[in-house]
């Protein structure tokens, strides 16, 4: 079991590194674009397109990280009044829906990525599939986090429960 947790932690760390690399990539591409426009009087043709691709990747990857950390919006004032058994059933129902969404991103994302591989993006010359590959990647991570949470594994690395006393 300990080896499984270490393996999951390693996958999670790689996932975070990919996300942070995309974020740094956007920063440097946009800075280079500004430098090119203001100093060199020549904006690189590929910079705008690459920054858009990276922003799409950041959005999809951060959606998975947000689910991992429990940072998503949850309106629970009705469910909080349910008996404990019913609340638990709702929690598992929500996890099942999130798993279905993750599977949708994974399966349809693979199909979309495959279909888009025949076209190229005009600014960078990259295959259009580079734009859509974030879908199955984030879908796989959402599925991984959902299965872990289903089995009671706390996937959070940074978030903590907010106590009402924090606001007093």
Number of C-alpha atoms within 10 A of each C-alpha: 6 7 8 9 11 11 12 16 14 12 14 19 12 12 19 15 12 15 20 15 14 20 16 13 16 21 14 14 19 16 13 15 21 17 15 15 13 11 10 11 10 12 16 18 12 16 21 16 19 20 20 13 18 23 17 18 24 20 14 20 24 17 18 25 24 16 18 24 17 17 14 12 8 7 8 9 8 8 14 11 10 12 9 11 9 13 16 13 11 14 14 15 12 13 18 16 13 19 21 16 15 26 19 17 22 23 16 15 22 20 14 18 21 14 13 17 16 10 12 14 15 12 13 15 11 16 16 21 20 16 21 22 22 24 23 23 20 26 28 20 23 27 23 20 26 26 16 15 16 15 8 9 12 13 20 16 11 8 12 10 6 8 8 7 6 6 6 5
